Every structure is written in structure tokens, then in C-alpha cells.
């Protein structure tokens, strides 16, 4: 696991966007796996800047998002569809049909999940996957559990995640209790993975991960220790308990 520690959130965002830019320049038809949450917002801002100021070209890039709440329509202000449009897609030259965010209102949801993975495979797999991390070690919506599902699937959200994500909603009751998420297997198939963590509230889980001593389904992010090409990009606060 490669570890990069930047001074602050701004540095983390710039560094991550730089790596994504290099990957797009290397392979203009990059298959890019994208995350939501607060952590990647700054990275997306940097990518928008690179598009506007340096002509970073997204016209051949394809994206697959990790997850979406079940029951929120793609037009719902708290859906990850709207998040992606507002934070990235509406501001760059990506083709709408090349962007994929799971549909939280799919009718035959199991079939839909299978097809989501198939869609990724048919394009040759994800080249670069961006991940955030939950305070409890979840990645995408793969929550701590005895078993972790490999493919894209429907999952319940833990109390901790519902609480953490309630900050985006008017009240905690409005936070959906279930979601579609790419599974650990779908994520681990990515050729290259970047995991981002910013802020003090991530320091404890990052400390566990960076011990690189064990992997456990009770901290799903530790599964990444089995992947050959993972870069963890942190700000100093998230790294503060590492090497304690
Ligand atoms: C959410 C998302 C994850 C994200 C995580 C951390 O529940 N499903 O993909 O990585 O929580 O979010 P944040 O970056 O806001 O801390």
C-alpha cells in the first residue's frame, strides 16, 4: 500500500486530481470509478478547474459510481445522481451516456445489480477507482459484517452510517436505510485504487488500516490490503494517529 500524506484537504484534493489527470492523459478512454461523500468534492473541483484551464478532456472517459440510496429518484436533491451532476458532470465535457450511477429505483433490482457489474466488465474493467472511507471502515456502502458480498448488491446501512450521512438531509428520518453498492469483489477488480481520507474523525480507522497487519470484514477497507495497487492519500489530520 502506498501512502501519501498531504498537509491539508486542499493538498489532498490537488494531489488526487493530478493522479486522475495523469491517468486520463495516459488513457483518454479511462474507465473511472467514482465515489460520493464530502471527501472527493475538492478533487472534483480541481478536475473541473483542470478541464476549464488546461483542457483536460473527459469526452472519452466512462465513469461508474460506487453506490446510490434505494428509494431516492435520480432527481432527488440527496441522490448521488444529483451529487455527481452538481459536483462534476455538469461542469466537464463528459458524455452523459458514459456516466453510470446505480439506479436506486430499478424495478428488478437483482437483475439490475448483475447488469451493473456486467457493464463494467464489458468495458474491460475499472482502470482507476476512487474511494472514500467511513468512520467504521466501510467502503462504498459495504458495511462491517460477518460476510462481505462480492458483486453489486442491495445492502442495509448501519446506524453509524445513517448518523454520519444525516448531515446531508433535513432530518435523520429522511436518510434511506438501504442502498445499492458495488461489492468488495467489484471494487477489488479495479486495476488501481486510490483511497482518500481527510479529517480527525477518520484518524482511528486509518490507523488500523495502515498497520497493514490483518484484514477483517469488520473493517471492510482492510480488504484493500490484498490488492496490489492501492494508494492511500491522507491529510495530516487523518494521518495523525498513524505512527503514534
Ligand atoms: C458514504 C459513501 C461512501 C463514502 C463514505 C465517507 O456513506 N457511501 O462512498 O466514502 O460515506 O463519506 P465522507 O467522505 O463524507 O466522509
py3Dmol code that shows the C-alpha trace and the ligand (Angstrom):
import py3Dmol

protein = """\
ATOM      1  CA  UNK A   1       0.000   0.000   0.000  1.00  0.00           C
ATOM      2  CA  UNK A   2       1.452   3.358  -0.977  1.00  0.00           C
ATOM      3  CA  UNK A   3       0.777   6.184   1.487  1.00  0.00           C
ATOM      4  CA  UNK A   4       0.800   9.869   0.614  1.00  0.00           C
ATOM      5  CA  UNK A   5       0.295  12.418   3.381  1.00  0.00           C
ATOM      6  CA  UNK A   6      -0.616  15.936   2.301  1.00  0.00           C
ATOM      7  CA  UNK A   7      -0.724  18.899   4.661  1.00  0.00           C
ATOM      8  CA  UNK A   8      -4.434  19.579   4.383  1.00  0.00           C
ATOM      9  CA  UNK A   9      -7.624  18.868   2.465  1.00  0.00           C
ATOM     10  CA  UNK A  10      -6.630  21.226  -0.308  1.00  0.00           C
ATOM     11  CA  UNK A  11      -3.348  19.374  -0.834  1.00  0.00           C
ATOM     12  CA  UNK A  12      -5.139  16.023  -0.786  1.00  0.00           C
ATOM     13  CA  UNK A  13      -7.611  17.231  -3.420  1.00  0.00           C
ATOM     14  CA  UNK A  14      -4.900  18.639  -5.700  1.00  0.00           C
ATOM     15  CA  UNK A  15      -2.760  15.507  -5.442  1.00  0.00           C
ATOM     16  CA  UNK A  16      -5.698  13.215  -6.222  1.00  0.00           C
ATOM     17  CA  UNK A  17      -6.804  15.315  -9.191  1.00  0.00           C
ATOM     18  CA  UNK A  18      -3.219  15.301 -10.505  1.00  0.00           C
ATOM     19  CA  UNK A  19      -3.152  11.499 -10.464  1.00  0.00           C
ATOM     20  CA  UNK A  20      -6.523  11.284 -12.198  1.00  0.00           C
ATOM     21  CA  UNK A  21      -5.296  13.778 -14.827  1.00  0.00           C
ATOM     22  CA  UNK A  22      -2.184  11.698 -15.476  1.00  0.00           C
ATOM     23  CA  UNK A  23      -4.330   8.592 -15.898  1.00  0.00           C
ATOM     24  CA  UNK A  24      -6.668  10.340 -18.359  1.00  0.00           C
ATOM     25  CA  UNK A  25      -3.709  11.674 -20.325  1.00  0.00           C
ATOM     26  CA  UNK A  26      -2.214   8.193 -20.416  1.00  0.00           C
ATOM     27  CA  UNK A  27      -5.537   6.593 -21.444  1.00  0.00           C
ATOM     28  CA  UNK A  28      -8.130   9.066 -22.776  1.00  0.00           C
ATOM     29  CA  UNK A  29     -10.885   6.415 -22.659  1.00  0.00           C
ATOM     30  CA  UNK A  30     -10.206   5.725 -18.985  1.00  0.00           C
ATOM     31  CA  UNK A  31     -12.801   3.745 -17.027  1.00  0.00           C
ATOM     32  CA  UNK A  32     -13.028   5.708 -13.811  1.00  0.00           C
ATOM     33  CA  UNK A  33     -14.742   4.533 -10.637  1.00  0.00           C
ATOM     34  CA  UNK A  34     -16.137   7.431  -8.619  1.00  0.00           C
ATOM     35  CA  UNK A  35     -17.186   7.968  -5.017  1.00  0.00           C
ATOM     36  CA  UNK A  36     -19.514  10.406  -3.295  1.00  0.00           C
ATOM     37  CA  UNK A  37     -19.480  11.847   0.237  1.00  0.00           C
ATOM     38  CA  UNK A  38     -17.678  15.041   1.256  1.00  0.00           C
ATOM     39  CA  UNK A  39     -14.133  13.802   0.760  1.00  0.00           C
ATOM     40  CA  UNK A  40     -13.922  13.771  -3.072  1.00  0.00           C
ATOM     41  CA  UNK A  41     -15.699  17.144  -3.536  1.00  0.00           C
ATOM     42  CA  UNK A  42     -12.394  19.061  -3.570  1.00  0.00           C
ATOM     43  CA  UNK A  43     -10.896  16.587  -6.050  1.00  0.00           C
ATOM     44  CA  UNK A  44     -13.863  17.131  -8.368  1.00  0.00           C
ATOM     45  CA  UNK A  45     -13.400  20.909  -8.050  1.00  0.00           C
ATOM     46  CA  UNK A  46      -9.769  20.528  -9.092  1.00  0.00           C
ATOM     47  CA  UNK A  47     -10.747  18.338 -12.053  1.00  0.00           C
ATOM     48  CA  UNK A  48     -13.273  20.973 -13.171  1.00  0.00           C
ATOM     49  CA  UNK A  49     -10.524  23.602 -12.937  1.00  0.00           C
ATOM     50  CA  UNK A  50      -8.181  21.381 -14.978  1.00  0.00           C
ATOM     51  CA  UNK A  51     -10.907  20.943 -17.585  1.00  0.00           C
ATOM     52  CA  UNK A  52     -11.541  24.696 -17.844  1.00  0.00           C
ATOM     53  CA  UNK A  53      -7.950  25.921 -17.606  1.00  0.00           C
ATOM     54  CA  UNK A  54      -5.906  23.111 -19.119  1.00  0.00           C
ATOM     55  CA  UNK A  55      -8.486  21.491 -21.424  1.00  0.00           C
ATOM     56  CA  UNK A  56      -8.438  18.209 -19.527  1.00  0.00           C
ATOM     57  CA  UNK A  57     -10.603  16.144 -21.847  1.00  0.00           C
ATOM     58  CA  UNK A  58     -13.315  13.860 -20.473  1.00  0.00           C
ATOM     59  CA  UNK A  59     -15.014  13.229 -23.828  1.00  0.00           C
ATOM     60  CA  UNK A  60     -13.897   9.599 -23.988  1.00  0.00           C
ATOM     61  CA  UNK A  61     -13.916   8.869 -20.246  1.00  0.00           C
ATOM     62  CA  UNK A  62     -16.501   6.477 -18.787  1.00  0.00           C
ATOM     63  CA  UNK A  63     -17.471   6.588 -15.124  1.00  0.00           C
ATOM     64  CA  UNK A  64     -19.129   4.131 -12.757  1.00  0.00           C
ATOM     65  CA  UNK A  65     -20.241   5.295  -9.341  1.00  0.00           C
ATOM     66  CA  UNK A  66     -19.992   3.080  -6.318  1.00  0.00           C
ATOM     67  CA  UNK A  67     -23.413   3.432  -4.819  1.00  0.00           C
ATOM     68  CA  UNK A  68     -26.847   5.032  -4.571  1.00  0.00           C
ATOM     69  CA  UNK A  69     -29.597   5.180  -1.957  1.00  0.00           C
ATOM     70  CA  UNK A  70     -32.600   2.972  -2.596  1.00  0.00           C
ATOM     71  CA  UNK A  71     -35.875   4.825  -2.934  1.00  0.00           C
ATOM     72  CA  UNK A  72     -34.438   8.186  -3.980  1.00  0.00           C
ATOM     73  CA  UNK A  73     -35.222   9.095  -7.563  1.00  0.00           C
ATOM     74  CA  UNK A  74     -32.308  10.321  -9.690  1.00  0.00           C
ATOM     75  CA  UNK A  75     -33.859  13.813  -9.383  1.00  0.00           C
ATOM     76  CA  UNK A  76     -33.950  13.785  -5.581  1.00  0.00           C
ATOM     77  CA  UNK A  77     -31.603  16.506  -4.251  1.00  0.00           C
ATOM     78  CA  UNK A  78     -29.898  13.997  -1.927  1.00  0.00           C
ATOM     79  CA  UNK A  79     -29.450  11.320  -4.565  1.00  0.00           C
ATOM     80  CA  UNK A  80     -25.908  10.532  -5.636  1.00  0.00           C
ATOM     81  CA  UNK A  81     -27.103  11.183  -9.217  1.00  0.00           C
ATOM     82  CA  UNK A  82     -27.657  14.836  -8.379  1.00  0.00           C
ATOM     83  CA  UNK A  83     -24.466  14.950  -6.302  1.00  0.00           C
ATOM     84  CA  UNK A  84     -22.438  13.785  -9.318  1.00  0.00           C
ATOM     85  CA  UNK A  85     -24.147  16.167 -11.717  1.00  0.00           C
ATOM     86  CA  UNK A  86     -23.686  19.169  -9.460  1.00  0.00           C
ATOM     87  CA  UNK A  87     -20.175  18.388  -8.251  1.00  0.00           C
ATOM     88  CA  UNK A  88     -18.674  17.157 -11.526  1.00  0.00           C
ATOM     89  CA  UNK A  89     -20.618  16.017 -14.576  1.00  0.00           C
ATOM     90  CA  UNK A  90     -22.389  19.325 -15.338  1.00  0.00           C
ATOM     91  CA  UNK A  91     -19.064  21.161 -15.428  1.00  0.00           C
ATOM     92  CA  UNK A  92     -16.927  18.934 -17.659  1.00  0.00           C
ATOM     93  CA  UNK A  93     -17.223  17.593 -21.211  1.00  0.00           C
ATOM     94  CA  UNK A  94     -18.224  14.055 -20.266  1.00  0.00           C
ATOM     95  CA  UNK A  95     -20.911  12.337 -22.361  1.00  0.00           C
ATOM     96  CA  UNK A  96     -23.965  11.736 -20.160  1.00  0.00           C
ATOM     97  CA  UNK A  97     -24.378   8.226 -21.587  1.00  0.00           C
ATOM     98  CA  UNK A  98     -20.846   7.393 -20.423  1.00  0.00           C
ATOM     99  CA  UNK A  99     -21.697   8.135 -16.783  1.00  0.00           C
ATOM    100  CA  UNK A 100     -23.219   5.420 -14.620  1.00  0.00           C
ATOM    101  CA  UNK A 101     -24.696   5.842 -11.161  1.00  0.00           C
ATOM    102  CA  UNK A 102     -26.687   2.888  -9.789  1.00  0.00           C
ATOM    103  CA  UNK A 103     -30.439   3.372 -10.117  1.00  0.00           C
ATOM    104  CA  UNK A 104     -31.995   3.306  -6.645  1.00  0.00           C
ATOM    105  CA  UNK A 105     -35.410   2.908  -8.232  1.00  0.00           C
ATOM    106  CA  UNK A 106     -34.638  -0.056 -10.507  1.00  0.00           C
ATOM    107  CA  UNK A 107     -37.602  -2.432 -10.821  1.00  0.00           C
ATOM    108  CA  UNK A 108     -35.832  -5.798 -10.862  1.00  0.00           C
ATOM    109  CA  UNK A 109     -33.057  -4.745  -8.573  1.00  0.00           C
ATOM    110  CA  UNK A 110     -31.146  -8.057  -8.501  1.00  0.00           C
ATOM    111  CA  UNK A 111     -31.016  -8.200 -12.261  1.00  0.00           C
ATOM    112  CA  UNK A 112     -30.027  -4.549 -12.299  1.00  0.00           C
ATOM    113  CA  UNK A 113     -27.105  -5.185  -9.913  1.00  0.00           C
ATOM    114  CA  UNK A 114     -25.832  -8.087 -12.044  1.00  0.00           C
ATOM    115  CA  UNK A 115     -26.021  -5.950 -15.151  1.00  0.00           C
ATOM    116  CA  UNK A 116     -24.120  -3.137 -13.434  1.00  0.00           C
ATOM    117  CA  UNK A 117     -21.150  -5.460 -12.886  1.00  0.00           C
ATOM    118  CA  UNK A 118     -21.524  -6.862 -16.400  1.00  0.00           C
ATOM    119  CA  UNK A 119     -21.445  -3.333 -17.822  1.00  0.00           C
ATOM    120  CA  UNK A 120     -18.140  -2.681 -16.073  1.00  0.00           C
ATOM    121  CA  UNK A 121     -16.654  -5.974 -17.258  1.00  0.00           C
ATOM    122  CA  UNK A 122     -17.757  -5.466 -20.858  1.00  0.00           C
ATOM    123  CA  UNK A 123     -15.738  -2.260 -20.999  1.00  0.00           C
ATOM    124  CA  UNK A 124     -12.651  -4.054 -19.710  1.00  0.00           C
ATOM    125  CA  UNK A 125     -12.983  -3.231 -16.000  1.00  0.00           C
ATOM    126  CA  UNK A 126     -12.304  -0.149 -13.934  1.00  0.00           C
ATOM    127  CA  UNK A 127      -8.859   1.364 -14.539  1.00  0.00           C
ATOM    128  CA  UNK A 128      -8.843   3.682 -11.549  1.00  0.00           C
ATOM    129  CA  UNK A 129     -11.216   3.518  -8.596  1.00  0.00           C
ATOM    130  CA  UNK A 130     -11.558   6.451  -6.188  1.00  0.00           C
ATOM    131  CA  UNK A 131     -12.772   5.540  -2.703  1.00  0.00           C
ATOM    132  CA  UNK A 132     -13.658   7.363   0.481  1.00  0.00           C
ATOM    133  CA  UNK A 133     -13.864   5.577   3.816  1.00  0.00           C
ATOM    134  CA  UNK A 134     -16.499   5.608   6.551  1.00  0.00           C
ATOM    135  CA  UNK A 135     -15.549   6.110  10.193  1.00  0.00           C
ATOM    136  CA  UNK A 136     -16.420   2.453  10.748  1.00  0.00           C
ATOM    137  CA  UNK A 137     -14.214   1.350   7.845  1.00  0.00           C
ATOM    138  CA  UNK A 138     -16.940   0.981   5.244  1.00  0.00           C
ATOM    139  CA  UNK A 139     -16.070   1.493   1.612  1.00  0.00           C
ATOM    140  CA  UNK A 140     -18.855   2.413  -0.804  1.00  0.00           C
ATOM    141  CA  UNK A 141     -21.762   1.029   1.271  1.00  0.00           C
ATOM    142  CA  UNK A 142     -20.003  -2.199   2.232  1.00  0.00           C
ATOM    143  CA  UNK A 143     -20.621  -2.036   5.947  1.00  0.00           C
ATOM    144  CA  UNK A 144     -18.821  -4.094   8.622  1.00  0.00           C
ATOM    145  CA  UNK A 145     -20.372  -7.576   8.671  1.00  0.00           C
ATOM    146  CA  UNK A 146     -19.505 -11.229   9.067  1.00  0.00           C
ATOM    147  CA  UNK A 147     -19.660 -11.697   5.325  1.00  0.00           C
ATOM    148  CA  UNK A 148     -18.938  -9.181   2.606  1.00  0.00           C
ATOM    149  CA  UNK A 149     -20.782  -9.557  -0.680  1.00  0.00           C
ATOM    150  CA  UNK A 150     -18.598  -9.590  -3.788  1.00  0.00           C
ATOM    151  CA  UNK A 151     -20.846  -8.245  -6.533  1.00  0.00           C
ATOM    152  CA  UNK A 152     -23.021  -5.146  -6.749  1.00  0.00           C
ATOM    153  CA  UNK A 153     -25.905  -5.687  -4.325  1.00  0.00           C
ATOM    154  CA  UNK A 154     -28.553  -4.210  -2.082  1.00  0.00           C
ATOM    155  CA  UNK A 155     -27.468  -3.531   1.476  1.00  0.00           C
ATOM    156  CA  UNK A 156     -28.790  -2.112   4.731  1.00  0.00           C
ATOM    157  CA  UNK A 157     -26.959   0.856   6.232  1.00  0.00           C
ATOM    158  CA  UNK A 158     -25.616   0.778   9.782  1.00  0.00           C
ATOM    159  CA  UNK A 159     -26.686   3.207  12.472  1.00  0.00           C
ATOM    160  CA  UNK A 160     -23.224   4.820  12.301  1.00  0.00           C
ATOM    161  CA  UNK A 161     -23.508   5.485   8.552  1.00  0.00           C
ATOM    162  CA  UNK A 162     -27.091   6.742   8.803  1.00  0.00           C
ATOM    163  CA  UNK A 163     -25.977   9.132  11.554  1.00  0.00           C
ATOM    164  CA  UNK A 164     -22.910  10.284   9.606  1.00  0.00           C
ATOM    165  CA  UNK A 165     -24.896  10.838   6.411  1.00  0.00           C
ATOM    166  CA  UNK A 166     -27.827  12.591   8.130  1.00  0.00           C
ATOM    167  CA  UNK A 167     -25.831  15.828   7.835  1.00  0.00           C
ATOM    168  CA  UNK A 168     -26.821  15.972   4.164  1.00  0.00           C
ATOM    169  CA  UNK A 169     -30.556  15.569   4.920  1.00  0.00           C
ATOM    170  CA  UNK A 170     -33.095  17.790   6.722  1.00  0.00           C
ATOM    171  CA  UNK A 171     -33.641  15.133   9.377  1.00  0.00           C
ATOM    172  CA  UNK A 172     -32.251  11.704  10.239  1.00  0.00           C
ATOM    173  CA  UNK A 173     -35.626  10.106   9.417  1.00  0.00           C
ATOM    174  CA  UNK A 174     -35.155  11.114   5.796  1.00  0.00           C
ATOM    175  CA  UNK A 175     -31.920   9.118   5.372  1.00  0.00           C
ATOM    176  CA  UNK A 176     -32.702   5.944   3.402  1.00  0.00           C
ATOM    177  CA  UNK A 177     -31.948   2.724   5.293  1.00  0.00           C
ATOM    178  CA  UNK A 178     -30.885   0.738   2.248  1.00  0.00           C
ATOM    179  CA  UNK A 179     -28.671   1.288  -0.783  1.00  0.00           C
ATOM    180  CA  UNK A 180     -27.251  -0.321  -3.897  1.00  0.00           C
ATOM    181  CA  UNK A 181     -23.498  -0.664  -3.655  1.00  0.00           C
ATOM    182  CA  UNK A 182     -20.691  -2.160  -5.645  1.00  0.00           C
ATOM    183  CA  UNK A 183     -19.372  -5.109  -3.633  1.00  0.00           C
ATOM    184  CA  UNK A 184     -15.885  -5.805  -2.408  1.00  0.00           C
ATOM    185  CA  UNK A 185     -15.253  -8.077  -5.390  1.00  0.00           C
ATOM    186  CA  UNK A 186     -16.336  -5.414  -7.882  1.00  0.00           C
ATOM    187  CA  UNK A 187     -14.052  -2.886  -6.170  1.00  0.00           C
ATOM    188  CA  UNK A 188     -11.071  -5.240  -5.880  1.00  0.00           C
ATOM    189  CA  UNK A 189     -11.202  -5.908  -9.639  1.00  0.00           C
ATOM    190  CA  UNK A 190     -10.178  -2.295 -10.296  1.00  0.00           C
ATOM    191  CA  UNK A 191      -6.662  -2.123 -11.694  1.00  0.00           C
ATOM    192  CA  UNK A 192      -5.658   0.765  -9.469  1.00  0.00           C
ATOM    193  CA  UNK A 193      -7.339   2.120  -6.333  1.00  0.00           C
ATOM    194  CA  UNK A 194      -6.983   5.442  -4.526  1.00  0.00           C
ATOM    195  CA  UNK A 195      -8.486   5.711  -1.066  1.00  0.00           C
ATOM    196  CA  UNK A 196      -8.962   9.197   0.360  1.00  0.00           C
ATOM    197  CA  UNK A 197      -9.356  10.204   3.977  1.00  0.00           C
ATOM    198  CA  UNK A 198      -9.489  13.668   5.455  1.00  0.00           C
ATOM    199  CA  UNK A 199     -10.050  14.952   8.972  1.00  0.00           C
ATOM    200  CA  UNK A 200      -9.630  13.795  12.560  1.00  0.00           C
ATOM    201  CA  UNK A 201     -12.747  11.619  12.558  1.00  0.00           C
ATOM    202  CA  UNK A 202     -11.017   9.245  10.107  1.00  0.00           C
ATOM    203  CA  UNK A 203      -7.733   9.026  12.080  1.00  0.00           C
ATOM    204  CA  UNK A 204      -8.675   5.945  14.127  1.00  0.00           C
ATOM    205  CA  UNK A 205      -9.813   3.808  11.206  1.00  0.00           C
ATOM    206  CA  UNK A 206      -6.803   4.937   9.149  1.00  0.00           C
ATOM    207  CA  UNK A 207      -4.505   3.922  11.993  1.00  0.00           C
ATOM    208  CA  UNK A 208      -5.978   0.398  11.897  1.00  0.00           C
ATOM    209  CA  UNK A 209      -5.710   0.187   8.117  1.00  0.00           C
ATOM    210  CA  UNK A 210      -2.141   1.435   7.965  1.00  0.00           C
ATOM    211  CA  UNK A 211      -0.935  -1.132  10.468  1.00  0.00           C
ATOM    212  CA  UNK A 212      -1.111  -3.449   7.432  1.00  0.00           C
ATOM    213  CA  UNK A 213      -1.239  -6.347   9.883  1.00  0.00           C
ATOM    214  CA  UNK A 214      -4.566  -8.015   9.248  1.00  0.00           C
ATOM    215  CA  UNK A 215      -7.650  -7.956   7.123  1.00  0.00           C
ATOM    216  CA  UNK A 216     -11.100  -8.250   8.672  1.00  0.00           C
ATOM    217  CA  UNK A 217     -14.655  -7.981   7.417  1.00  0.00           C
ATOM    218  CA  UNK A 218     -15.399  -5.828  10.462  1.00  0.00           C
ATOM    219  CA  UNK A 219     -13.272  -3.101   8.809  1.00  0.00           C
ATOM    220  CA  UNK A 220     -14.112  -3.616   5.132  1.00  0.00           C
ATOM    221  CA  UNK A 221     -11.357  -1.216   3.988  1.00  0.00           C
ATOM    222  CA  UNK A 222      -8.725  -3.668   5.289  1.00  0.00           C
ATOM    223  CA  UNK A 223      -9.668  -5.938   2.362  1.00  0.00           C
ATOM    224  CA  UNK A 224      -7.769  -3.446   0.222  1.00  0.00           C
ATOM    225  CA  UNK A 225      -4.564  -4.745   1.795  1.00  0.00           C
ATOM    226  CA  UNK A 226      -4.968  -7.738  -0.535  1.00  0.00           C
ATOM    227  CA  UNK A 227      -4.949  -5.518  -3.633  1.00  0.00           C
ATOM    228  CA  UNK A 228      -1.632  -4.992  -5.487  1.00  0.00           C
ATOM    229  CA  UNK A 229      -2.056  -1.313  -6.392  1.00  0.00           C
ATOM    230  CA  UNK A 230      -3.625   0.846  -3.696  1.00  0.00           C
ATOM    231  CA  UNK A 231      -2.588   4.401  -2.858  1.00  0.00           C
ATOM    232  CA  UNK A 232      -3.945   5.967   0.324  1.00  0.00           C
ATOM    233  CA  UNK A 233      -3.980   9.762   0.217  1.00  0.00           C
ATOM    234  CA  UNK A 234      -4.443  11.472   3.572  1.00  0.00           C
ATOM    235  CA  UNK A 235      -4.320  14.907   5.073  1.00  0.00           C
ATOM    236  CA  UNK A 236      -2.332  15.377   8.275  1.00  0.00           C
ATOM    237  CA  UNK A 237      -5.412  15.121  10.465  1.00  0.00           C
ATOM    238  CA  UNK A 238      -6.463  11.762   9.050  1.00  0.00           C
ATOM    239  CA  UNK A 239      -2.841  10.569   9.409  1.00  0.00           C
ATOM    240  CA  UNK A 240      -2.488  11.894  12.951  1.00  0.00           C
ATOM    241  CA  UNK A 241      -2.841   8.543  14.766  1.00  0.00           C
ATOM    242  CA  UNK A 242      -0.638   6.643  12.331  1.00  0.00           C
ATOM    243  CA  UNK A 243       2.866   6.094  13.851  1.00  0.00           C
ATOM    244  CA  UNK A 244       1.550   7.142  17.258  1.00  0.00           C
TER     245      UNK A 244
END
"""
ligand_1 = """\
16
LIG
C -20.725 7.377 2.383
C -20.485 6.804 0.977
C -19.078 6.325 0.826
C -18.142 7.388 1.375
C -18.291 7.445 2.861
C -17.478 8.540 3.533
O -21.640 6.651 3.130
N -21.378 5.770 0.588
O -18.817 6.049 -0.554
O -16.822 7.069 1.061
O -19.629 7.513 3.266
O -18.047 9.781 3.324
P -17.359 11.167 3.604
O -16.376 11.375 2.528
O -18.479 12.158 3.541
O -16.737 11.081 4.955
"""
view = py3Dmol.view(width=600, height=400)
view.addModel(protein, "pdb")
view.setStyle({"model": 0}, {"cartoon": {"style": "trace"}})
view.addModel(ligand_1, "xyz")
view.setStyle({"model": 1}, {"stick": {}})
view.zoomTo()
view.show()
